[in-house]
Amino acid sequence: MESTVSILCVDDEQDMEMLITQKFRKSIRNNEYSFVFAQNGIQALEQLDKNPDICLVLSDINMPEMDGLTFLSKIKERKNSELKTVMVSAYGDMENIRTAMNRGAFDFITKPINFEDMEITITKTIEEINQYKTFQKDRDHLVSIKKDLSIAYDIQQSMLPQKFPAFPDRTDFDLHGVLQPAKTVGGDLFDYFLIDEDHLFFMVGDVSDKGISAALFMAITKSLFNSNFSGTINPNMVEEITKINKALSHNNEAMMFVTIFVCILNLKTGEVNYVDGGHECPLILRGGKKVEVFKKANGFPLCIDPDFDYKQFQFYLQPGDSIVLYTDGLEDAHNAADQRRTIQPTIEILEALEPNQTPVQINEILLKEVNSFIGTAAQFDDITILTVNYYG
């Protein structure tokens, strides 16, 4: 045993203390058990107050001043789930024994006492107490983990852009992003900010893992992009992403990687400079009518090769166009029948949209549909959608 088990023995028979001490002398000498004695319920309550480490009570039912059944009721009022009571009574006193069990006694032994049976009962009761303590410890640990995860979720969500509409004074564009983690926290990320009055930075990313480790890697990745691009006049995308790739690759013992699609939109011309780091193909809704599946540039994800030579490419948005960036959780979602959703439903939804849908409305429609598709199945991957409407 890890520690000494304290047992309270309550009995008005004078020789009970001597008999128990003699029977369990070896266990007492080995510090396995320690016994505290009382002759009635009143004394027993006092002993419980003096010895809060008592976890097992052996109590006679028929005692002066306060009988065992009343004492049992008093114990129940204390609401100590770790304290177990074994009642002791005459063999023929089944009515009182039944009453004791109904009042919360864990077990009972009959008089005249068979000390071998008592030892078995004590051992069984202690095992129950230890199991309950283990359960409580595990439960408390899980509650602590859940609390930590809740805090981690709040921290992660606070790192993502939260203000929508993001730029209420701007009429040349609108955007909205949403991240739905598969677990409490996840590895997807998105970000956007104005580099200057004429250039909008926006991106999505997907860390190769899920859960806490992915969330931490996501936070580092987002911070690096923000610090390298925010406030930088006319940033060189290839140069900055190459630096970020080297920084993330350094001491990456977990061998994690991040797919990215990074864009800088010229709000005056509609030109979009971008770097594709092994990410999903964006969707461009041209004029609110036809979806163009963007052709990939096939760049490597970050952390695959610290010396990878990234390339910058361009495309154009026309006034009235929308671009949807997303992570693979959108197309790889599975339902209860283990069917993969694919990207086709997203294309069909975008092409069926009513005119002049805002980015937040588009994202809400897409997220509602994918969650309906998943249904009762478990979401196994994070889902992120970032939609940008360009009005020119």
Number of C-alpha atoms within 10 A of each C-alpha: 8 5 8 15 18 19 23 21 22 29 25 19 11 9 9 15 19 9 12 14 14 11 14 17 14 12 14 16 10 11 14 15 17 18 17 16 19 18 21 24 27 18 16 24 16 11 17 16 11 10 14 10 13 21 21 22 26 22 31 27 26 18 18 13 11 16 17 27 23 15 22 22 14 14 22 17 9 9 9 10 11 16 19 23 25 23 24 25 20 16 12 10 14 12 8 17 23 12 12 24 17 10 15 15 22 18 18 19 21 18 12 10 13 10 14 10 12 18 13 11 17 19 12 13 19 18 12 15 18 15 13 14 14 12 12 13 12 12 12 12 12 12 12 12 12 13 12 12 17 14 14 18 19 13 14 19 16 10 15 17 15 12 10 13 14 16 14 10 9 11 10 15 21 21 22 25 27 21 21 18 21 18 17 18 26 28 30 34 31 26 20 22 18 16 18 14 10 13 21 17 21 21 21 24 29 31 25 17 21 23 16 17 16 21 24 18 24 26 17 14 22 21 13 19 17 16 12 18 20 16 13 12 10 11 14 12 21 15 15 15 22 17 17 19 24 16 17 20 19 10 8 12 7 8 11 18 23 26 23 25 25 25 23 26 23 19 19 12 14 19 17 19 17 22 24 22 22 19 25 22 21 19 22 24 21 17 17 19 16 16 21 14 15 13 10 15 17 15 19 19 24 27 21 17 13 16 12 15 12 20 17 16 12 12 11 13 23 15 17 17 22 26 22 24 23 29 28 20 23 23 18 18 24 23 19 12 9 10 12 15 18 15 16 10 15 21 18 12 15 23 15 12 14 11 9 12 14 17 24 19 14 22 21 15 15 19 20 11 15 20 17 11 17 20 13 11 14 13 19 15 22 26 27 25 26 26 25 21 25 21 19 16
